[in-house]
Amino acid sequence: MQRAEPYLKTMKDTGRILGRSVKKAAGICAQNAETMLKETLSRAAGANPDDPAGDFGDPAGCGRKNYAVVTGASSGIGMEFARRLSLEGYPLILIARRRDRLEALRRELGTECLLLPADLARREDLIRLCEDLVGRRIEVFINNAGFGVSGPFLTTEVGREIGMVDVNVTAQHVLFKYILHRMEAEGGGTILNVASSAGLFPAGPYMSGYYATKAYMASLTRGVAEELRQAGSPVYVGCLCPGPVNTEFNDVADVSFALPGISAEECVDYALRMMARRQTVIIPGREIRAAVIGQRLLPTALTVRIAAAQQKKKMEEAAAANAEAGEQT
Ligand SMILES: NC(=O)c1ccc[n+]([C@@H]2O[C@H](COP(=O)([O-])OP(=O)(O)OC[C@H]3O[C@@H](n4cnc5c(N)ncnc54)[C@H](OP(=O)(O)O)[C@@H]3O)[C@@H](O)[C@H]2O)c1
């Protein structure tokens, strides 16, 4: 015990210092976001909806002036939302980092698409995006961009995790608030936050940070949806919580799925039908709906252990696939 005392003291000191730094960093982030939001919102309030900012020109030839905006439109679920909303006649505003992908999608759709490439992990890109949206009437906002990091928390790279929190939490939160303010002022609209079924489980060992980011957006959306309901708001907000969907998500997160994935088409088709019914939490896919409901009947600790076992299996399968691919090259 005597030998452990200096160690314990160091741990306590480190804890105090870390605690102070985290509080200070959180304060700075909150101040930046608050100032940015206030400035951008006041500009938005003063802007003329018929006089869009930027040099994109008005949506033409589509008979509709209100935009549908999709973040993370360069791939997967976001790309499919863009396809479907374009078919419904919306002029689109598409956001992601990979401009070439967005340009290819614009060529494929052949309808009005404004491209606003942005890295949503970067605060300056987020601010620029809010500014570029000023003056454009937005009817549908698909808050979708996100990615996962997998592995034991002790080994995952903190920089990548901070990037994940910046995109999955900070950017989604700021855009949600910003667009909601605008839609309230403009008399209505639809916002879909893309979280994950991961956010509806108590925790996801070996992908703990990702599960936590998705729990944040699921909880935030549910809370705000109730506030809006009580206030009689004309704005609908929903939260899409898919299980496995076959997109580029796995490659980015370096995992494979425990359950077979559904297609992005199936996911988006179901989401659009439930959005039309103004459902708050949307879970596409029968199996994952059953899993989400079923886990509520189990003790939390058991659910977390099952999630750990599944996640471990996914990582092992991914590692084996990577090793096999390595041998073949
Ligand atoms: N696939 C699944 O199994 C699954 C399940 C539940 C929830 N989700 C959620 O669904 C959403 C879409 O994922 P997906 O499955 O369609 O995966 P995906 O195919 O990898 O697409 C992710 C999209 O997010 C964009 N993105 C990532 N980081 C970004 C950044 N820093 N700035 C701007 N855009 C960024 C990507 O564009 P760029 O790389 O071009 O920037 C891409 O368009 C995510 O929020 C994900 O968490 C997916």
PDBQT file of the ligand as one rigid body, heavy atoms in Angstrom, charges set to zero:
ROOT
HETATM    1  N1  LIG A 401     -23.474   2.088 -43.034  1.00  0.00    +0.000 N 
HETATM    2  C1  LIG A 401     -23.938   1.763 -41.858  1.00  0.00    +0.000 C 
HETATM    3  O1  LIG A 401     -23.958   0.589 -41.471  1.00  0.00    +0.000 OA
HETATM    4  C2  LIG A 401     -24.507   2.822 -40.955  1.00  0.00    +0.000 A 
HETATM    5  C3  LIG A 401     -25.318   2.401 -39.897  1.00  0.00    +0.000 A 
HETATM    6  C4  LIG A 401     -25.869   3.338 -39.049  1.00  0.00    +0.000 A 
HETATM    7  C5  LIG A 401     -25.596   4.693 -39.247  1.00  0.00    +0.000 A 
HETATM    8  N2  LIG A 401     -24.784   5.086 -40.266  1.00  0.00    +0.000 N 
HETATM    9  C6  LIG A 401     -24.537   6.513 -40.404  1.00  0.00    +0.000 C 
HETATM   10  O2  LIG A 401     -24.964   6.918 -41.685  1.00  0.00    +0.000 OA
HETATM   11  C7  LIG A 401     -24.227   8.091 -42.078  1.00  0.00    +0.000 C 
HETATM   12  C8  LIG A 401     -23.735   7.887 -43.503  1.00  0.00    +0.000 C 
HETATM   13  O3  LIG A 401     -22.818   6.801 -43.516  1.00  0.00    +0.000 OA
HETATM   14  P1  LIG A 401     -22.715   5.782 -44.728  1.00  0.00    +0.000 P 
HETATM   15  O4  LIG A 401     -23.065   4.442 -44.215  1.00  0.00    +0.000 OA
HETATM   16  O5  LIG A 401     -23.407   6.290 -45.911  1.00  0.00    +0.000 OA
HETATM   17  O6  LIG A 401     -21.125   5.777 -44.916  1.00  0.00    +0.000 OA
HETATM   18  P2  LIG A 401     -20.202   6.273 -46.130  1.00  0.00    +0.000 P 
HETATM   19  O7  LIG A 401     -20.591   5.576 -47.376  1.00  0.00    +0.000 OA
HETATM   20  O8  LIG A 401     -18.819   6.110 -45.631  1.00  0.00    +0.000 OA
HETATM   21  O9  LIG A 401     -20.583   7.832 -46.258  1.00  0.00    +0.000 OA
HETATM   22  C9  LIG A 401     -20.171   8.770 -45.303  1.00  0.00    +0.000 C 
HETATM   23  C10 LIG A 401     -20.374  10.166 -45.858  1.00  0.00    +0.000 C 
HETATM   24  O10 LIG A 401     -19.984  11.121 -44.853  1.00  0.00    +0.000 OA
HETATM   25  C11 LIG A 401     -19.077  12.036 -45.431  1.00  0.00    +0.000 C 
HETATM   26  N3  LIG A 401     -18.101  12.523 -44.466  1.00  0.00    +0.000 N 
HETATM   27  C12 LIG A 401     -17.323  11.790 -43.631  1.00  0.00    +0.000 A 
HETATM   28  N4  LIG A 401     -16.479  12.606 -42.971  1.00  0.00    +0.000 NA
HETATM   29  C13 LIG A 401     -16.734  13.862 -43.399  1.00  0.00    +0.000 A 
HETATM   30  C14 LIG A 401     -16.174  15.141 -43.117  1.00  0.00    +0.000 A 
HETATM   31  N5  LIG A 401     -15.142  15.282 -42.261  1.00  0.00    +0.000 N 
HETATM   32  N6  LIG A 401     -16.687  16.223 -43.724  1.00  0.00    +0.000 NA
HETATM   33  C15 LIG A 401     -17.700  16.107 -44.624  1.00  0.00    +0.000 A 
HETATM   34  N7  LIG A 401     -18.255  14.922 -44.946  1.00  0.00    +0.000 NA
HETATM   35  C16 LIG A 401     -17.774  13.825 -44.341  1.00  0.00    +0.000 A 
HETATM   36  C17 LIG A 401     -18.381  11.252 -46.551  1.00  0.00    +0.000 C 
HETATM   37  O11 LIG A 401     -17.915  12.150 -47.555  1.00  0.00    +0.000 OA
HETATM   38  P3  LIG A 401     -16.373  12.482 -47.876  1.00  0.00    +0.000 P 
HETATM   39  O12 LIG A 401     -15.547  11.300 -47.463  1.00  0.00    +0.000 OA
HETATM   40  O13 LIG A 401     -16.360  12.756 -49.355  1.00  0.00    +0.000 OA
HETATM   41  O14 LIG A 401     -16.095  13.700 -47.070  1.00  0.00    +0.000 OA
HETATM   42  C18 LIG A 401     -19.532  10.414 -47.091  1.00  0.00    +0.000 C 
HETATM   43  O15 LIG A 401     -20.260  11.152 -48.039  1.00  0.00    +0.000 OA
HETATM   44  C19 LIG A 401     -23.126   8.256 -41.033  1.00  0.00    +0.000 C 
HETATM   45  O16 LIG A 401     -23.508   9.264 -40.128  1.00  0.00    +0.000 OA
HETATM   46  C20 LIG A 401     -23.064   6.909 -40.342  1.00  0.00    +0.000 C 
HETATM   47  O17 LIG A 401     -22.595   7.005 -39.035  1.00  0.00    +0.000 OA
HETATM   48  C21 LIG A 401     -24.245   4.176 -41.130  1.00  0.00    +0.000 A 
ENDROOT
TORSDOF 0
